[in-house]
Amino acid sequence: MCRWAAYSGQEVFLEDIVTSPCHSLIAQSHCAQEAKSPTNGDGFGLAWYGDRPEPGLYRDILPAWSDPNLISLCRQIRSPLFLAHIRASTGGATSRANCHPFVSGRWSFIHNGQIGGFERIRRSLENAIPDELYDQKQGTTDSELFFLLMLDEGLDADPRGAALRATGRVIDAANRAGIEPSLKLTAAFSDGRSLFAIRYATDDHAPTLYTGEMRGGAGRCLVSEPFDREGGNWQAVAQSSFVTVADGAMSIQPFVPSFKGLALAG
């Protein structure tokens, strides 16, 4: 499973979250404490927002702990909203195209989790995506495909609804294939104005998600696991939750997908 962090608030240096804290994302890349594996060495990526509507994007296949460019960039870049991800592959080659974040227009997306039985349902999910979105696909991961499903379900106008409908499509595809639906979805995404996150799993064992304020009240972080356990005001986000951070305020709504509930094929 992967680790990630996202931030929204006053401009801060990316290093304040990604590289400098005692349990930063770089530390988590080789010593995660709340993941199945402590090592997340299959690449990393950053998406940050500035003066342009679309995010800047930097991704590489090196482990985060071994890339000096990452440390330099994080020391120099200030942003009011950014997403950072370190990858532990559950499928798909170690390639730049498979590293998070995934970006489309002004949207960016990161994910920790997986679609169970993906190879059994991948083709049906891909076939349902319109050409203009499918042509954006660069990699082979279930995470990128889920992002495209959300875009197809109207992410621009209705972020929570789009995520709910995309989740329902994955569950329905599994039912049609005659396999038990299995989806773990702890994800964050942004349009450059608001920051959203989901914690959900079909088996009620979703990967971890925490929220906390930066010291001094500069902004709010959403993270897979806290990057500073001493003095941090971290709160675990409950299962089946949808988080919105906008204009300095955070709200949490239920995230309970509806689906067709087709009987499993015998």
C-alpha positions in Angstrom: 0.0 0.0 0.0 1.1 3.6 -0.7 1.5 6.6 1.5 0.4 10.1 0.7 -0.1 13.6 2.0 -2.2 16.6 0.8 -2.3 20.2 2.1 -4.6 23.2 1.7 -4.1 26.6 3.4 -1.7 29.4 3.4 1.4 29.0 1.2 4.0 26.8 2.8 7.1 25.1 1.5 6.5 21.6 0.3 9.5 20.5 2.5 7.3 21.3 5.6 5.4 18.1 4.9 7.3 16.0 2.3 10.9 16.1 3.5 11.6 17.9 6.8 9.3 16.4 9.6 10.6 13.5 11.6 8.1 11.1 10.0 7.9 12.9 6.6 6.8 11.2 3.4 10.5 10.5 2.7 10.8 8.8 6.1 7.6 6.8 5.3 9.0 5.7 2.0 11.4 3.4 3.9 9.8 3.2 7.3 6.0 3.5 7.2 4.3 2.6 10.5 0.7 2.0 9.4 1.0 0.2 6.1 1.2 -3.6 5.4 4.7 -3.0 4.2 7.1 -0.4 5.7 8.7 0.2 2.3 7.2 2.4 -0.4 10.0 2.4 -3.0 8.2 2.2 -6.4 8.4 5.8 -7.3 6.9 9.1 -6.0 5.2 12.2 -7.3 4.1 15.8 -6.5 1.3 18.0 -7.8 1.2 21.6 -6.7 -0.9 24.6 -7.5 0.3 28.1 -8.1 -0.5 31.0 -10.5 -1.9 28.8 -13.3 -5.1 26.8 -13.2 -3.4 23.4 -13.9 -1.0 21.9 -11.3 2.7 21.5 -11.7 3.6 17.8 -11.8 6.8 16.0 -11.0 7.0 12.2 -10.9 9.9 9.7 -11.0 10.5 6.0 -10.5 13.3 6.3 -8.0 12.5 5.7 -4.3 11.7 9.0 -2.6 14.6 8.5 -0.2 17.2 8.4 -3.0 16.3 11.4 -5.2 18.1 14.6 -4.4 15.9 16.5 -6.9 12.9 15.9 -4.7 14.6 17.4 -1.7 15.7 20.5 -3.7 12.3 21.0 -5.3 10.5 20.8 -1.9 12.9 23.3 -0.4 12.2 25.8 -3.1 8.5 25.4 -4.0 5.8 27.2 -2.0 2.2 26.4 -2.6 -1.2 26.8 -0.9 -2.4 23.4 -2.2 -0.4 20.3 -3.1 -0.6 16.5 -3.2 2.4 14.2 -2.6 2.6 10.4 -3.0 5.0 7.6 -2.5 4.2 4.3 -4.3 4.2 0.7 -3.2 2.9 -1.1 -6.3 0.0 -3.5 -6.0 -0.1 -3.9 -9.8 1.4 -2.2 -12.8 5.0 -1.8 -13.8 7.3 0.6 -12.0 7.2 3.4 -14.6 6.7 7.2 -14.5 3.3 6.8 -16.1 2.2 4.6 -13.2 3.4 7.0 -10.5 0.8 9.3 -8.8 -0.4 12.0 -8.9 -2.5 11.6 -12.0 -3.5 14.9 -13.6 -6.3 16.0 -16.1 -6.8 19.7 -16.7 -7.0 21.4 -13.3 -7.6 18.1 -11.5 -5.0 16.0 -9.6 -5.6 12.6 -7.9 -3.7 10.3 -5.5 -4.7 7.0 -4.2 -3.8 4.4 -1.6 -5.6 1.1 -2.1 -6.6 -1.2 -4.9 -9.4 -2.7 -7.0 -9.6 -6.4 -6.2 -9.8 -8.7 -9.2 -8.8 -5.8 -11.4 -7.6 -7.9 -14.3 -11.1 -9.6 -14.4 -13.0 -6.3 -14.7 -10.5 -3.9 -16.2 -11.7 -4.4 -19.8 -15.3 -3.7 -19.0 -14.5 -0.6 -17.1 -12.2 0.7 -19.8 -14.7 0.0 -22.5 -17.3 2.2 -20.8 -15.0 5.3 -20.8 -15.5 7.7 -23.7 -12.6 8.1 -26.1 -11.7 11.7 -25.1 -11.0 10.4 -21.6 -9.5 7.1 -22.5 -7.0 8.9 -24.7 -5.6 10.6 -21.6 -4.7 7.3 -20.0 -0.9 6.9 -19.9 -0.3 4.0 -17.5 -1.8 0.7 -16.5 -2.9 1.1 -12.9 -6.3 0.7 -11.3 -5.8 4.1 -9.6 -5.5 6.0 -12.9 -8.6 4.2 -14.3 -10.6 5.1 -11.2 -9.7 8.7 -11.7 -10.9 8.6 -15.3 -14.2 7.0 -14.1 -14.7 9.9 -11.7 -14.1 12.4 -14.5 -16.6 10.5 -16.7 -19.1 10.7 -13.8 -19.0 14.5 -13.6 -16.2 15.3 -11.3 -16.2 19.0 -12.4 -19.7 19.6 -11.2 -20.2 17.1 -8.4 -17.0 15.7 -6.8 -18.7 13.6 -4.1 -21.4 12.3 -6.4 -18.8 11.5 -9.1 -16.7 9.5 -6.7 -19.8 7.6 -5.4 -21.0 6.8 -8.9 -17.5 5.6 -10.0 -17.3 3.4 -6.9 -20.7 1.9 -7.8 -19.4 1.2 -11.3 -16.5 -0.8 -10.0 -18.7 -2.8 -7.6 -21.3 -3.5 -10.4 -18.5 -4.6 -12.7 -17.2 -7.1 -10.1 -20.8 -8.4 -9.7 -21.2 -8.9 -13.4 -17.9 -10.7 -13.6 -19.1 -13.1 -10.9 -16.4 -12.1 -8.3 -16.8 -10.6 -4.8 -16.5 -6.8 -5.0 -13.3 -5.7 -3.4 -12.3 -2.0 -3.4 -10.0 -0.1 -1.0 -10.2 3.6 -1.6 -8.3 6.1 0.5 -7.7 8.9 -2.0 -7.3 12.7 -2.3 -8.0 14.9 -5.2 -8.2 18.6 -6.0 -9.3 21.1 -8.6 -6.9 23.8 -7.3 -9.5 25.4 -5.2 -10.8 22.8 -2.9 -9.2 19.6 -1.5 -11.2 16.4 -1.3 -10.5 13.0 0.3 -12.3 9.6 0.6 -11.9 6.8 3.1 -13.9 3.7 2.0 -13.6 0.0 1.5 -16.1 -2.7 0.6 -14.8 -4.8 3.5 -14.8 -2.0 6.0 -11.0 -2.2 6.4 -10.0 1.0 4.4 -6.5 2.2 4.5 -5.8 4.8 7.2 -6.6 8.5 6.8 -5.9 11.4 9.2 -6.6 15.1 9.3 -4.7 17.7 11.2 -3.8 21.4 11.3 -0.4 22.8 10.6 1.3 24.4 13.5 0.3 28.1 13.7 -3.0 27.4 11.9 -1.5 27.9 8.5 -3.6 25.2 6.9 -4.9 21.6 7.0 -3.3 18.4 6.1 -4.8 15.1 5.0 -2.4 12.2 5.4 -2.1 8.4 5.3 -0.3 8.6 8.6 0.9 11.5 10.8 4.2 13.1 9.8 4.8 14.5 13.3 3.4 12.5 16.2 4.7 14.9 18.9 2.4 17.9 19.4 0.4 17.2 16.3 -3.4 17.6 16.5 -4.2 14.5 14.4 -7.6 12.9 14.1 -8.5 9.7 12.3 -11.1 10.0 9.7 -13.9 7.4 10.0 -14.6 4.7 7.5 -17.0 5.6 4.7 -16.3 9.3 4.8 -15.9 12.1 2.3 -13.8 15.0 3.3 -13.9 18.5 1.8 -11.5 21.3 2.7 -12.4 24.7 1.2 -11.9 28.3 2.2 -10.1 27.2 5.4 -13.0 25.0 6.6 -13.4 21.3 6.7 -16.5 19.2 6.4 -17.1 15.4 6.5 -20.0 13.7 4.8 -21.0 10.0 4.6 -19.6 8.1 1.6 -22.0 5.1 1.0 -22.1 4.1 -2.7 -25.2 2.7 -4.3 -25.0 0.0 -6.9 -27.2 -2.4 -8.8 -26.5 -5.3 -6.5 -26.5 -7.9 -9.3 -26.4 -11.5 -8.0 -23.1 -13.2 -8.4 -22.9 -15.6 -11.3 -23.0 -19.2 -10.4 
